[in-house]
Amino acid sequence: MWDCDNGETIELRFFPDQGIAVLVRGGQNTELQQERVASGIKYSNGQTTISGKADEIKLNVGMMATATCKPAAA
């Protein structure tokens, strides 16, 4: 679970063997394809992208302002 600075809480499920991640946002599952980057992670389906390193990711959905997300407190 990740808390974002836009007030959303999202969940990410990674499936490295298949090269995909599933973003759970607002009760909807969105499948994202892994993209090669020099460091960190990046997954996208063209409309939705997550990218980042370590304990911070950026969430871009369409024309929405980029949200910065950090792991939710346990």
PyMOL CGO cylinders between C-alpha atoms (Angstrom):
from pymol import cmd
from pymol.cgo import CYLINDER

trace = [
    CYLINDER, 0.00, 0.00, 0.00, 1.20, 3.49, -0.87, 0.3, 1, 1, 1, 1, 1, 1,
    CYLINDER, 1.20, 3.49, -0.87, -0.05, 6.87, 0.35, 0.3, 1, 1, 1, 1, 1, 1,
    CYLINDER, -0.05, 6.87, 0.35, 0.05, 9.62, -2.27, 0.3, 1, 1, 1, 1, 1, 1,
    CYLINDER, 0.05, 9.62, -2.27, 0.26, 13.37, -1.81, 0.3, 1, 1, 1, 1, 1, 1,
    CYLINDER, 0.26, 13.37, -1.81, -3.04, 13.78, -3.69, 0.3, 1, 1, 1, 1, 1, 1,
    CYLINDER, -3.04, 13.78, -3.69, -4.86, 11.96, -0.87, 0.3, 1, 1, 1, 1, 1, 1,
    CYLINDER, -4.86, 11.96, -0.87, -5.15, 8.59, -2.61, 0.3, 1, 1, 1, 1, 1, 1,
    CYLINDER, -5.15, 8.59, -2.61, -3.99, 5.25, -1.27, 0.3, 1, 1, 1, 1, 1, 1,
    CYLINDER, -3.99, 5.25, -1.27, -2.94, 2.80, -3.97, 0.3, 1, 1, 1, 1, 1, 1,
    CYLINDER, -2.94, 2.80, -3.97, -1.73, -0.76, -4.02, 0.3, 1, 1, 1, 1, 1, 1,
    CYLINDER, -1.73, -0.76, -4.02, 0.92, -2.19, -6.33, 0.3, 1, 1, 1, 1, 1, 1,
    CYLINDER, 0.92, -2.19, -6.33, 1.41, -5.86, -7.10, 0.3, 1, 1, 1, 1, 1, 1,
    CYLINDER, 1.41, -5.86, -7.10, 4.54, -6.80, -9.00, 0.3, 1, 1, 1, 1, 1, 1,
    CYLINDER, 4.54, -6.80, -9.00, 4.92, -9.87, -11.20, 0.3, 1, 1, 1, 1, 1, 1,
    CYLINDER, 4.92, -9.87, -11.20, 8.56, -9.70, -12.37, 0.3, 1, 1, 1, 1, 1, 1,
    CYLINDER, 8.56, -9.70, -12.37, 8.50, -13.04, -14.20, 0.3, 1, 1, 1, 1, 1, 1,
    CYLINDER, 8.50, -13.04, -14.20, 5.72, -11.71, -16.46, 0.3, 1, 1, 1, 1, 1, 1,
    CYLINDER, 5.72, -11.71, -16.46, 7.15, -8.18, -16.64, 0.3, 1, 1, 1, 1, 1, 1,
    CYLINDER, 7.15, -8.18, -16.64, 3.96, -6.59, -15.33, 0.3, 1, 1, 1, 1, 1, 1,
    CYLINDER, 3.96, -6.59, -15.33, 2.62, -4.73, -12.32, 0.3, 1, 1, 1, 1, 1, 1,
    CYLINDER, 2.62, -4.73, -12.32, -1.00, -4.35, -11.30, 0.3, 1, 1, 1, 1, 1, 1,
    CYLINDER, -1.00, -4.35, -11.30, -2.05, -0.98, -9.91, 0.3, 1, 1, 1, 1, 1, 1,
    CYLINDER, -2.05, -0.98, -9.91, -5.11, -1.11, -7.65, 0.3, 1, 1, 1, 1, 1, 1,
    CYLINDER, -5.11, -1.11, -7.65, -6.62, 2.36, -7.51, 0.3, 1, 1, 1, 1, 1, 1,
    CYLINDER, -6.62, 2.36, -7.51, -10.17, 3.25, -6.55, 0.3, 1, 1, 1, 1, 1, 1,
    CYLINDER, -10.17, 3.25, -6.55, -11.17, -0.41, -6.62, 0.3, 1, 1, 1, 1, 1, 1,
    CYLINDER, -11.17, -0.41, -6.62, -9.99, -0.80, -10.23, 0.3, 1, 1, 1, 1, 1, 1,
    CYLINDER, -9.99, -0.80, -10.23, -7.10, -3.01, -11.37, 0.3, 1, 1, 1, 1, 1, 1,
    CYLINDER, -7.10, -3.01, -11.37, -4.85, -1.62, -14.09, 0.3, 1, 1, 1, 1, 1, 1,
    CYLINDER, -4.85, -1.62, -14.09, -2.19, -3.82, -15.69, 0.3, 1, 1, 1, 1, 1, 1,
    CYLINDER, -2.19, -3.82, -15.69, 1.07, -2.04, -16.52, 0.3, 1, 1, 1, 1, 1, 1,
    CYLINDER, 1.07, -2.04, -16.52, 3.96, -3.34, -18.64, 0.3, 1, 1, 1, 1, 1, 1,
    CYLINDER, 3.96, -3.34, -18.64, 7.52, -3.09, -17.37, 0.3, 1, 1, 1, 1, 1, 1,
    CYLINDER, 7.52, -3.09, -17.37, 9.76, -0.68, -19.28, 0.3, 1, 1, 1, 1, 1, 1,
    CYLINDER, 9.76, -0.68, -19.28, 13.54, -0.62, -19.25, 0.3, 1, 1, 1, 1, 1, 1,
    CYLINDER, 13.54, -0.62, -19.25, 15.16, 2.21, -17.31, 0.3, 1, 1, 1, 1, 1, 1,
    CYLINDER, 15.16, 2.21, -17.31, 18.75, 2.89, -16.27, 0.3, 1, 1, 1, 1, 1, 1,
    CYLINDER, 18.75, 2.89, -16.27, 17.81, 2.64, -12.59, 0.3, 1, 1, 1, 1, 1, 1,
    CYLINDER, 17.81, 2.64, -12.59, 14.67, 2.27, -10.54, 0.3, 1, 1, 1, 1, 1, 1,
    CYLINDER, 14.67, 2.27, -10.54, 11.37, 1.02, -11.96, 0.3, 1, 1, 1, 1, 1, 1,
    CYLINDER, 11.37, 1.02, -11.96, 8.93, 2.07, -14.64, 0.3, 1, 1, 1, 1, 1, 1,
    CYLINDER, 8.93, 2.07, -14.64, 5.65, 0.41, -15.62, 0.3, 1, 1, 1, 1, 1, 1,
    CYLINDER, 5.65, 0.41, -15.62, 3.14, 1.86, -18.07, 0.3, 1, 1, 1, 1, 1, 1,
    CYLINDER, 3.14, 1.86, -18.07, 0.19, 1.12, -20.33, 0.3, 1, 1, 1, 1, 1, 1,
    CYLINDER, 0.19, 1.12, -20.33, 0.40, 4.44, -22.18, 0.3, 1, 1, 1, 1, 1, 1,
    CYLINDER, 0.40, 4.44, -22.18, -2.33, 6.10, -20.10, 0.3, 1, 1, 1, 1, 1, 1,
    CYLINDER, -2.33, 6.10, -20.10, -1.03, 5.25, -16.62, 0.3, 1, 1, 1, 1, 1, 1,
    CYLINDER, -1.03, 5.25, -16.62, 2.62, 5.19, -15.52, 0.3, 1, 1, 1, 1, 1, 1,
    CYLINDER, 2.62, 5.19, -15.52, 4.40, 4.47, -12.27, 0.3, 1, 1, 1, 1, 1, 1,
    CYLINDER, 4.40, 4.47, -12.27, 8.09, 5.17, -11.90, 0.3, 1, 1, 1, 1, 1, 1,
    CYLINDER, 8.09, 5.17, -11.90, 10.56, 5.64, -9.11, 0.3, 1, 1, 1, 1, 1, 1,
    CYLINDER, 10.56, 5.64, -9.11, 13.23, 4.30, -6.83, 0.3, 1, 1, 1, 1, 1, 1,
    CYLINDER, 13.23, 4.30, -6.83, 13.40, 2.81, -3.34, 0.3, 1, 1, 1, 1, 1, 1,
    CYLINDER, 13.40, 2.81, -3.34, 10.68, 4.30, -1.15, 0.3, 1, 1, 1, 1, 1, 1,
    CYLINDER, 10.68, 4.30, -1.15, 9.12, 6.85, -3.52, 0.3, 1, 1, 1, 1, 1, 1,
    CYLINDER, 9.12, 6.85, -3.52, 7.17, 6.46, -6.73, 0.3, 1, 1, 1, 1, 1, 1,
    CYLINDER, 7.17, 6.46, -6.73, 5.50, 8.87, -9.11, 0.3, 1, 1, 1, 1, 1, 1,
    CYLINDER, 5.50, 8.87, -9.11, 2.01, 8.11, -10.39, 0.3, 1, 1, 1, 1, 1, 1,
    CYLINDER, 2.01, 8.11, -10.39, 0.87, 9.65, -13.67, 0.3, 1, 1, 1, 1, 1, 1,
    CYLINDER, 0.87, 9.65, -13.67, -2.67, 9.01, -14.92, 0.3, 1, 1, 1, 1, 1, 1,
    CYLINDER, -2.67, 9.01, -14.92, -3.69, 10.73, -18.12, 0.3, 1, 1, 1, 1, 1, 1,
    CYLINDER, -3.69, 10.73, -18.12, -3.75, 14.51, -17.69, 0.3, 1, 1, 1, 1, 1, 1,
    CYLINDER, -3.75, 14.51, -17.69, -3.87, 14.29, -13.88, 0.3, 1, 1, 1, 1, 1, 1,
    CYLINDER, -3.87, 14.29, -13.88, -1.09, 16.07, -12.03, 0.3, 1, 1, 1, 1, 1, 1,
    CYLINDER, -1.09, 16.07, -12.03, 1.74, 13.74, -11.03, 0.3, 1, 1, 1, 1, 1, 1,
    CYLINDER, 1.74, 13.74, -11.03, 1.27, 12.29, -7.55, 0.3, 1, 1, 1, 1, 1, 1,
    CYLINDER, 1.27, 12.29, -7.55, 4.21, 11.35, -5.33, 0.3, 1, 1, 1, 1, 1, 1,
    CYLINDER, 4.21, 11.35, -5.33, 3.59, 8.21, -3.29, 0.3, 1, 1, 1, 1, 1, 1,
    CYLINDER, 3.59, 8.21, -3.29, 5.40, 6.70, -0.32, 0.3, 1, 1, 1, 1, 1, 1,
    CYLINDER, 5.40, 6.70, -0.32, 4.86, 3.38, 1.46, 0.3, 1, 1, 1, 1, 1, 1,
    CYLINDER, 4.86, 3.38, 1.46, 1.88, 3.52, 3.80, 0.3, 1, 1, 1, 1, 1, 1,
    CYLINDER, 1.88, 3.52, 3.80, 2.62, 3.41, 7.52, 0.3, 1, 1, 1, 1, 1, 1,
    CYLINDER, 2.62, 3.41, 7.52, 2.14, -0.08, 8.92, 0.3, 1, 1, 1, 1, 1, 1,
]
cmd.load_cgo(trace, "trace")
